[in-house]
Amino acid sequence: MTMLRLIPRVVVCVAVASALEGCKDPQKSDPDASSKDASASQQLADAAISQPDARVPPPPAPPPPPPQSCPSEMVLIPSDKPYCIDRWEAVLEDKNTGKRLSPYYTPVASNAKKVKDTWETRRFEVGGPEARAMPLPDLPAWQLDSDVVPMAVSRAGEVPHGYLSGIVARQACENAGKRLCKQDEWVRACRGSSDQPFPYGEKYQQGACNIFRATHPAGALHDDVTTGHLDPRLNQVQDKLGPLLRLTGETKTCASRWGNDAVYDMVGNLDEWVDDGKGMFLGGFFSRSKKDGCASIVRSHPKDYWDYSLGVRCCLDATKGTVSTSVP
């Protein structure tokens, strides 16, 4: 009896001892646990320092290249090689003094004097009484100085300079730090961003540009449209619609649009010399009887030819930088 009573007590003690052994504090059972945890934490910290956080944004992209730009009196024409073109037909100034040259005479002093002397007499020999009574425009004495350097200037609201040869037109552009336009540059600028055959649209509209006027100035002054084309008075002739040669930019409907900007009078007003080895001018002038818009071309005169109907506008390679403020 005594032995049977002892057996359960021993079993209970063993069970209790086993239970107590299984409930030991882990730190007491593994004295190195704290140091292991500290080492793991340090490793994680080191990894965070050595490897960039994926949440950190990447560095900013490099800025885009600066836009192409033009002087303020020119319009930027987008193309494979962007270029600038004068917004208005050129007036001429003396590069040395800034004085405006008379637009009714060639800027070549010797030729200007010869023309003035000739027409002081000849105007009394041709045309009717009203034409003969019309005086010659003034030719400033300083303009007869051989040191005058003609420079093309594009400016609104002025009489554009006629009586230019292709040679003088090139010199005037180069003296302004520009150049003659190439034929394809001129035509592209004329057709506008919509690539249309006329500055204003797809079909010819009489009066939208200053071309195909009913009056020819040589007919009005000389009773003969074929002669006297160096007469300094030709670009002062008027008809019922006003002056045959208009101020730069005056014909607002004759605007080749490029975005918010425009190039004016590329059709009509004055024919314009372009860069060509044999001589070429484009666009037509106020009395030319043509309706072909930006496709108007004359190749029949050499570069040294000049008369009242011939002017110029210049081009320039576009440069990189801040876009200049345009003045449409």
C-alpha positions in Angstrom: 0.0 0.0 0.0 2.8 2.4 0.9 4.5 1.8 -2.5 1.3 2.4 -4.6 0.7 5.7 -2.9 4.3 6.9 -3.7 4.1 6.2 -7.5 1.6 9.0 -8.4 3.5 11.5 -6.4 6.7 10.7 -8.3 4.9 11.0 -11.7 3.4 14.3 -10.7 6.8 15.7 -9.7 8.4 14.6 -12.9 5.6 16.2 -14.9 5.8 19.4 -13.0 9.6 19.4 -13.4 9.3 18.9 -17.1 6.7 21.7 -17.4 8.9 24.1 -15.5 11.9 23.2 -17.7 9.9 24.0 -20.8 8.9 27.5 -19.5 12.5 28.7 -19.0 13.3 32.4 -20.0 14.9 32.2 -23.5 17.5 34.7 -22.5 18.4 32.6 -19.6 18.5 29.5 -21.8 20.7 31.4 -24.5 23.0 33.9 -22.9 24.3 35.0 -26.4 20.9 36.0 -27.8 21.2 39.8 -27.0 24.6 40.1 -28.8 23.2 38.2 -31.8 20.2 40.5 -32.0 22.4 43.6 -31.8 24.7 42.2 -34.5 21.7 41.6 -36.8 20.4 45.1 -36.3 23.8 46.6 -37.1 23.9 44.6 -40.3 20.5 45.9 -41.4 21.6 49.5 -40.7 24.8 49.0 -42.7 22.8 47.5 -45.6 20.5 50.6 -45.5 23.5 52.9 -45.8 25.2 50.9 -48.5 22.1 50.4 -50.7 20.0 53.4 -51.8 16.4 53.5 -50.7 14.2 52.6 -53.7 11.8 55.4 -52.6 14.4 58.1 -53.2 13.5 59.9 -56.6 16.1 59.7 -59.4 18.1 62.8 -60.2 16.3 65.3 -62.5 16.7 64.9 -66.3 19.0 67.4 -68.0 17.3 70.5 -69.3 16.1 70.6 -72.9 18.3 72.3 -75.4 17.6 76.1 -75.7 15.1 77.0 -78.4 16.2 78.6 -81.7 16.0 82.3 -81.7 15.9 85.3 -84.2 16.4 89.0 -83.9 13.2 90.8 -83.0 12.6 92.1 -86.5 12.7 88.6 -88.0 10.5 85.5 -87.9 11.7 82.0 -87.0 10.9 79.5 -89.8 11.1 75.9 -88.5 12.8 73.4 -90.8 15.6 70.8 -90.7 17.9 73.8 -90.4 15.8 76.5 -88.8 16.3 80.0 -90.1 15.1 83.6 -89.7 13.6 85.9 -92.3 12.8 89.6 -92.2 9.3 90.3 -91.2 9.1 93.3 -93.6 10.7 94.3 -96.8 14.0 96.2 -96.3 14.6 99.9 -96.0 18.2 101.0 -96.3 20.3 103.0 -93.9 23.9 104.1 -94.0 25.7 101.7 -91.7 28.1 104.4 -90.6 25.6 107.1 -89.6 22.3 105.3 -89.3 20.7 107.8 -91.7 17.9 106.6 -93.8 18.7 106.5 -97.6 16.1 107.7 -100.0 14.1 104.7 -101.2 13.5 106.2 -104.6 17.1 106.0 -105.8 19.8 103.4 -106.0 22.2 103.5 -103.0 25.1 103.5 -105.5 26.1 107.1 -105.3 27.4 107.5 -108.9 24.3 105.9 -110.4 22.0 107.9 -108.2 23.5 111.2 -109.3 23.3 110.1 -113.0 19.7 109.1 -112.7 18.7 112.4 -110.9 20.5 114.5 -113.5 18.9 112.5 -116.4 15.3 112.7 -115.1 15.5 116.4 -114.1 15.4 116.9 -117.9 13.7 113.9 -119.3 10.5 114.2 -117.1 9.6 117.2 -119.3 9.8 115.1 -122.4 7.5 112.2 -121.6 3.9 111.8 -120.4 1.1 114.3 -120.1 1.0 117.7 -118.4 0.2 116.3 -115.0 3.0 113.8 -115.2 5.5 116.4 -116.3 4.6 118.6 -113.4 5.4 115.9 -110.9 8.8 116.8 -109.3 11.6 114.3 -108.5 11.9 113.1 -104.9 14.6 114.6 -102.9 18.1 113.1 -103.0 20.1 114.1 -99.9 23.6 115.4 -100.7 25.1 113.2 -98.1 23.7 110.1 -100.0 26.1 111.0 -102.9 29.1 110.4 -100.7 31.0 107.4 -101.9 31.6 106.4 -98.2 27.9 105.5 -97.7 27.5 101.8 -96.7 23.9 100.6 -97.4 22.5 98.3 -94.8 19.2 96.5 -94.9 16.8 97.2 -92.0 13.5 95.5 -91.6 10.9 97.9 -90.1 7.2 98.4 -90.3 5.4 101.4 -91.7 8.0 102.7 -94.1 8.5 102.9 -97.8 10.6 99.8 -98.8 13.7 100.5 -100.8 13.3 99.8 -104.6 15.9 100.3 -107.3 18.1 97.5 -106.0 20.3 95.2 -108.1 21.0 91.7 -106.9 24.5 92.7 -106.2 23.5 95.6 -104.0 20.8 93.6 -102.3 23.4 91.0 -101.2 25.7 93.7 -99.9 22.9 95.4 -98.0 22.0 92.1 -96.2 25.6 91.3 -95.5 26.2 94.8 -94.1 23.4 94.0 -91.6 25.0 90.7 -90.6 22.5 88.7 -92.6 22.4 87.1 -96.0 20.2 86.8 -99.1 17.5 84.1 -98.7 17.8 80.9 -100.7 14.9 80.3 -103.1 13.5 77.4 -101.1 13.8 79.4 -97.8 11.9 82.3 -99.3 9.1 80.1 -100.8 8.7 78.1 -97.5 8.4 81.3 -95.5 5.8 82.7 -98.0 3.6 79.6 -97.8 3.3 79.8 -94.0 2.9 77.1 -91.5 -0.2 75.8 -93.4 1.9 75.3 -96.5 -0.6 77.1 -98.8 0.1 78.7 -102.2 -0.8 82.2 -101.1 0.0 83.9 -97.8 -3.7 84.1 -97.0 -5.0 80.8 -98.3 -5.5 78.3 -101.1 -7.0 80.5 -103.8 -6.1 83.8 -105.3 -8.0 86.8 -103.9 -7.7 90.1 -105.7 -6.6 92.8 -103.3 -5.5 90.5 -100.5 -1.9 91.3 -101.4 -0.6 94.4 -103.2 -0.3 92.9 -106.7 -2.0 93.0 -110.1 -2.9 96.7 -109.7 -4.8 98.2 -112.6 -2.3 101.1 -112.9 1.3 100.8 -114.2 3.5 103.6 -113.0 5.4 103.9 -116.2 2.2 104.1 -118.1 0.9 106.8 -115.8 4.1 108.9 -116.1 5.4 108.1 -119.6 2.4 106.7 -121.5 4.6 103.7 -122.1 4.9 100.8 -119.6 8.1 99.5 -121.3 10.6 102.3 -120.7 11.9 104.7 -118.1 12.1 102.2 -115.3 14.8 104.2 -113.4 12.6 107.2 -113.1 12.8 108.1 -109.3 9.1 109.1 -109.4 7.7 105.7 -110.3 7.2 104.4 -106.7 5.4 107.6 -105.8 2.5 107.1 -108.3 -1.0 106.7 -106.9 -4.3 105.5 -108.3 -7.8 105.4 -106.9 -6.8 102.8 -104.3 -3.9 104.9 -103.1 -0.1 104.6 -103.5 1.0 101.8 -105.8 3.9 101.0 -103.5 2.6 100.6 -100.0 4.3 101.0 -96.6 5.8 97.9 -95.2 3.2 95.7 -93.4 0.4 98.0 -94.5 -1.5 95.2 -96.3 -2.5 93.2 -93.2 -4.2 90.5 -95.3 -1.0 89.7 -97.0 0.6 87.9 -94.0 2.3 84.5 -94.2 1.4 83.1 -90.8 3.8 81.2 -88.5 2.1 80.5 -85.2 1.3 83.9 -83.6 3.7 85.7 -85.9 3.7 86.6 -89.6 5.9 87.6 -92.5 4.3 90.5 -94.5 4.1 91.4 -98.3 5.9 88.3 -99.6 3.5 88.5 -102.5 3.4 91.9 -104.3 4.6 95.4 -103.2 8.2 94.8 -104.4 9.9 91.8 -106.1 12.6 90.4 -103.9 16.0 89.2 -104.8 17.1 85.8 -103.6 20.5 84.0 -103.7 21.0 82.7 -107.2 24.1 82.5 -109.3 22.5 84.0 -112.4 19.9 86.3 -110.8 16.4 85.6 -109.5 13.7 87.5 -107.8 10.4 86.3 -106.3 6.9 87.3 -105.2 5.9 89.9 -107.8 5.5 93.6 -107.5 2.4 95.8 -107.2 1.7 96.1 -111.0 2.9 92.6 -112.1 0.0 90.8 -113.8 0.4 87.5 -112.1 -1.8 85.3 -109.9 0.7 82.6 -108.9 1.4 83.8 -105.3 4.4 82.3 -103.6 5.4 80.6 -106.9 6.0 83.9 -108.7 9.5 83.9 -110.1 11.6 85.9 -112.6 14.8 84.6 -114.0 15.2 86.9 -117.0 17.5 89.5 -115.5 21.1 89.2 -114.3 22.3 90.1 -110.8 23.4 93.6 -111.9 20.0 94.6 -113.2 18.0 97.1 -111.2 14.8 99.1 -111.5 12.0 100.6 -109.4 10.2 97.3 -108.7 13.1 95.4 -107.1 13.8 95.2 -103.3 14.9 92.6 -100.8 14.4 91.0 -97.5 17.1 89.1 -95.7 17.6 85.7 -94.0 19.8 84.5 -91.2 20.6 81.1 -89.7 18.8 80.7 -86.4 20.9 80.6 -83.2 20.3 78.8 -80.0 19.2 80.9 -77.0 16.2 82.7 -75.6 13.6 83.5 -78.2 13.4 87.2 -79.0 10.1 89.0 -78.6 8.3 89.2 -81.9 6.4 92.2 -83.1 3.8 90.9 -85.6 
